[in-house]
Structures are given as structure tokens and as C-alpha cells.
């Protein structure tokens, strides 16, 4: 036997937000923490050519030994260990000392599988450049309808 539930016609109206969910999010905290830096993120540019994908990932302030890239078919994962320290002084007096230690990561899927053996990675001036050749024979197969 099915369970019965009570219908409340005003329930949907109580969740209605005419200005959108994100309009006031963080509004009260923004002036207080405006000078604070946000946690670092990996920003990506992905472009596609006939034979390969090209990825540029901005990961500033990281050593290349701390960057890890993994390829699983068409799934690409980039992660990095970050250590940032910032210290403000006035004379010999420390006014503010901030540090961030953590791991950032980013994963995304491509349309075709990547040839893992031919993939290349370079890191220079805070930008990771990946060249990801498409796997041969992984194209779209069209069937003829009989």
C-alpha cells in the first residue's frame, strides 16, 4: 500500500527567492574580509585540435615537483600541493602573518580518450601546459541503418 503524504500548497512559496540564491550570499562578511585573499584555485583553458587537446592550467607559486597529473581514458586530474606565506611588517613589528598549506585539484572529462604514452607536460612561470594526443581509433563510429 502506498504511503499518504499531506500536500501543503504554500510550501513552494516559502522557498521562493525573487533575487536569486547568490544575491546576498556573503554580503555581510564582504566588507570585513575584503582584504583577505581567497583560497587558490586552478584555472583552466582547454582547446581541441584534430589530433590533440591542449590544456593550460594556472597554478602560480607551486614547484613543479608538487604538481601531479593523472590520465584515465578521457578523465584528466590535476592536483598540486600549495604552500603560501605572507607577512606584513611595519618597522620591526609584525602586523600580520598569514599562511596557507593545502592541496588544490581539478578534474575534467574530454570528448575522446587520451593516448597516455604520448601525453606531454611542461610547467613554466606558474602555467602548466599539457599536450594530450587523442587515442587512435577512438573516434565516433557511425552505423548504417539497414
N, C-alpha and C positions, 0 to 999 in steps of 0.2 A: 504494500500500500504506500502511496506517495505521502511525503510529509507536507503538511499545510503551513504556509507562511502568511503572515499578516502584511498586507500591502499598505504602505503609507505614501499617499500621493505627494506630500510635501518634503519627502526625504531628498529627492533630487534637487529641489530648490535650496536646501540648506547647504549643499556642496557647490552652488553656483558662485563663481568669482568673476565678475564682469571685467576686471582689469587684468586677468591672467594670473597664473600661479607665480610667475617670476617677477612681477612688477615691484613688490615691496620686499622681496627676499634680501636680507642683509642690509636693508636701508638704515636701520637704527645703529648698526655696527660700523657702517662705512666711514663716517667722519672720524671715529675714534681710531680705527686701524688703517686709515688711508695710506700712511707712510710705510706700513708693513708690506713686505714682499710676499707674493703668493708662492705656493709650493711649485717647484719646477715641473714642467710637462714636456713631453716630446712632441714637437710639431712636425708634421709630415707633408711632403709633396710627392705624389705618385703620378708618374706618366707612363704611357704604354706606347710601344712601337710595335712593328710587325713581328719581331723576333724576341723582344725582351721588355721587361719592365725596368724603369729607373725610379729609385726612391731616394729622396733627400730628407734626412731627419736632423732637426736642430737639437743638439744635445750639448750646450755650452758648459764649460767648466768641468768636464769629465776626462779622465785619462782613457786612452784607447784600450788599455788592459781591463778596464772596468765595464766595457760595453760587450754585450752578448747578443748575438743574432741567431735565431733558430728558424729553420725552414722545414715545414711538414706538409708536403704536397703543395697546396695553394695558400697555406696559412703561414704568415710571417710574424715572428715575435721579436721585438727589440726591447732589451732591458739594460739598465745602467745603474751602477752604484754611484750615488752622489754624496759629496761632502762639500758644504759651503760654510764659510765662516766670514762674519762681517763684524768689524769692531770700529766704533767711533770714539775718538778721544778729543778732549779739549785740554791742551797742555799735557800734563802727566796724569790727568784724571780720566778714567774710563767712564763715558756717558752711557754707552750701550754696547752690548756684546751679544751677537746672535749667531746661531749655528743651526745647520740643517744637515742631518745624516739620514739617508734613506735610499730607497730603490724606486725608480720610476720604470714603467714598462708600457708598451703599446703593442697591440696585436691587430692584424687586419687580414682579410682574405682577398685574393686576386681571382680573376676570372678563370685562369688556367694554372695548371701545376707548373712548378719551377724546377728547372734542371739544377739540382743541388750541387753536382760536381763542377759545374761551370760558373756558379754564382761568385761574385766578387764584392769586396767591401773595402772602402777607404775612409779614413777619418782625418780631417784636416780643418783647423780653425773652428772647431765646435760643430762641424757639419759632417754627418755620416752619409756617405754616398754608396748605395747598393746598386749593382747591376745584376738583375735576375733574369737570365735567359729562360724563355718558355721551353717546356719539355716537348720534344718532337713527338708528333702523333697524338698530342693531347687536344687537338682542335675539335671543332664541332663536327659531328657526323650527321649527315642528312640522309634520311631513309626515303626511298621511293615507295609511294603507296601504290599497291597493285589493285 
